[in-house]
């Protein structure tokens, strides 16, 4: 994770944005007198939102966990869906 001050982020905004998109690593932007914020790519944000949605249902969360456990135990094989 990268950390930038507000001033550094403002001065190098394009470079900071390019880095979070290329590296898929969030950047924390600190500011005097205010809470820090996190900058991340839209793709990474959407991925997190999808994960939260899928794990939001206890039943779905259990099914996903069981599937991963079966995969690790060799009871399932990976399948390419698309």
Contact map, one row per residue, 1 for C-alpha under 8 A:
1110000000000000000000001111000000000000000000000000000000000000000000000000000000
1111000000000000000000001111000000000000000000000000000000000000000000000000000000
1111100000000000000000000011110000000000000000000000000000000000000000000000000000
0111111110000000000000000011110000000000000000000000000000000000000000000000000000
0011111110000000000000000000111000000000000000000000000000000000000000000000000000
0001111111000000000000000000111000000000000000000000000000000000000000000000000000
0001111111100000000000000000000000000000000000000000000000000000000000000000000000
0001111111111000000000000000000000000000000000000000000000000000000000000000000000
0001111111111001000000000000100000000000000000000000000000000000000000000000000000
0000011111111000000000000000000000000000000000000000000000000000000000000000000000
0000001111111000000000000000000000000000000000000000000000000000000000000000000000
0000000111111111000000000000000000000000000000000000000000000000000000000000000000
0000000111111111100000000000000000000000000000000000000000000000000000000000000000
0000000000011111110000000000000000000000000000000000000000000000000000000000000000
0000000000011111111000000000000000000000000000000000000000000000000000000000000000
0000000010011111111100000010000000000000000000000000000000000000000000000000000000
0000000000001111111110000000000000000011100000000000000000000000000000000000000000
0000000000000111111111000000000000000000000000000000000000000000000000000000000000
0000000000000011111111111000000000000000000000000000000000000000000000000000000000
0000000000000001111111111110000000000011100000000000000000000000000000000000000000
0000000000000000111111111000000000000001100000000000000000000000000000000000000000
0000000000000000011111110000000000000000000000000000000000000000000000000000000000
0000000000000000001111111000000000000000000000000000000000000000000000000000000000
0000000000000000001111111100000000000001100100000000000000000000000000000000000000
1100000000000000001110111110000000000001000000000000000000000000000000000000000000
1100000000000000000100011111000000000111100000000000000000000000000000000000000000
1111000000000001000100001111100000000111000000000000000000000000000000000000000000
1111000000000000000000000111110000011110000000000000000000000000000000000000000000
0011110010000000000000000011111000011110000000000000000000000000000000000000000000
0011110000000000000000000001111101111000000000000000000000000000000000000000000000
0000110000000000000000000000111111110000000000000000000000000000000000000000000000
0000000000000000000000000000011111000000000000000000000000000000000000000000000000
0000000000000000000000000000001111100000000000000000000000000000000000000000000000
0000000000000000000000000000011111110000000000000000000000000000000000000000000000
0000000000000000000000000000011011111000000000000000000000000000000000000000000000
0000000000000000000000000001111001111100000000000000000000000000000000000000000000
0000000000000000000000000001110000111110000000000000000000000000000000000000000000
0000000000000000000000000111100000011111000000000000000000000000000000000000000000
0000000000000000100100000111100000001111100000000000000000000000000000000000000000
0000000000000000100110011110000000000111110110000000000000000000000000000000000000
0000000000000000100110010100000000000011111110000000000000000000000000000000000000
0000000000000000000000000000000000000001111111000000000000000000000000000000000000
0000000000000000000000000000000000000000111111100000000000000000000000000000000000
0000000000000000000000010000000000000001111111110000000000000000000000000000000000
0000000000000000000000000000000000000001111111111000000000000000000000000000000000
0000000000000000000000000000000000000000011111111100000000000000000000000000000000
0000000000000000000000000000000000000000001111111110000000000000000000000000000000
0000000000000000000000000000000000000000000111111111000000000000000000000000000000
0000000000000000000000000000000000000000000011111111100000000000000000000000000000
0000000000000000000000000000000000000000000001111111110000000000000000000000000000
0000000000000000000000000000000000000000000000111111111000000000000000000000000000
0000000000000000000000000000000000000000000000011111111100000000000000000000000000
0000000000000000000000000000000000000000000000001111111110000000000000000000000000
0000000000000000000000000000000000000000000000000111111110011000000000000000000000
0000000000000000000000000000000000000000000000000011111111011000000000000000000000
0000000000000000000000000000000000000000000000000001111111011000000000000000000000
0000000000000000000000000000000000000000000000000000111111111000000000000000000000
0000000000000000000000000000000000000000000000000000001111111100000000000000000000
0000000000000000000000000000000000000000000000000000000011111110000000000000000000
0000000000000000000000000000000000000000000000000000011111111111000000000000000000
0000000000000000000000000000000000000000000000000000011111111111100000000000000000
0000000000000000000000000000000000000000000000000000000001111111110000000000000000
0000000000000000000000000000000000000000000000000000000000111111111000000000000000
0000000000000000000000000000000000000000000000000000000000011111111100000000000000
0000000000000000000000000000000000000000000000000000000000001111111110000000000000
0000000000000000000000000000000000000000000000000000000000000111111111000000000000
0000000000000000000000000000000000000000000000000000000000000011111111100001000000
0000000000000000000000000000000000000000000000000000000000000001111111110000000000
0000000000000000000000000000000000000000000000000000000000000000111111111000000000
0000000000000000000000000000000000000000000000000000000000000000011111111111000000
0000000000000000000000000000000000000000000000000000000000000000001111111111110000
0000000000000000000000000000000000000000000000000000000000000000000111111110000000
0000000000000000000000000000000000000000000000000000000000000000000011111111000000
0000000000000000000000000000000000000000000000000000000000000000000001111111100000
0000000000000000000000000000000000000000000000000000000000000000000001111111100000
0000000000000000000000000000000000000000000000000000000000000000001001101111110000
0000000000000000000000000000000000000000000000000000000000000000000000100111111000
0000000000000000000000000000000000000000000000000000000000000000000000100001111100
0000000000000000000000000000000000000000000000000000000000000000000000000000111110
0000000000000000000000000000000000000000000000000000000000000000000000000000011111
0000000000000000000000000000000000000000000000000000000000000000000000000000001111
0000000000000000000000000000000000000000000000000000000000000000000000000000000111
